[in-house]
Amino acid sequence: MNQSFTVTGMSCGHCEKAVTQAIRQIDPQAEVRIDRSHNLVQVQSQQPREALSRAITEEGYAVAA
């Protein structure tokens, strides 16, 4: 299932890597695409949206509702 998140606070490649790793801790098979200039994180995963969102926020980034 393809899910999109608006994530603020990502300012560099390290931020992208941190978000990707947080998502992959929940789902190691997840495909993650990040467009930092648009604050967009797209995830191909079967995990619930809430679990993925929580992983991102626990990493220190804000996820828009």
Secondary structure, DSSP 4 states (H G I P E B T S, - for coil): -EEEEEEE---SHHHHHHHHHHHHHH-TT-EEEEEGGGTEEEEE-SS-HHHHHHHHHHTT-EE--
